[in-house]
Amino acid sequence: MPNENQLINQYITILDNLYNRYINLFQNQSIGVFVSGGIDSSLIAYFTNKYFKNFSPFYSSFKNWS
């Protein structure tokens, strides 16, 4: 059974391969990502920033959220 670091590396490799595969489809477009602060959106934002020049992260906040 793979350990935690191996699983993380596999996940990162999968995302890296996906971005490499589809980078040409969106290279000349502006890309935005809604960031929640969680690990999933943070990884998506990381790889989007790595591969795309026109990258803008977005977030929203709510007052009195309970």
Secondary structure, 3 states (H helix, E strand, C coil): CCCHHHHHHHHHHHHHHHHHHHHHHHCCCCEEEECCCCHHHHHHHHHHHHHCCCEEEECCCCCCCC
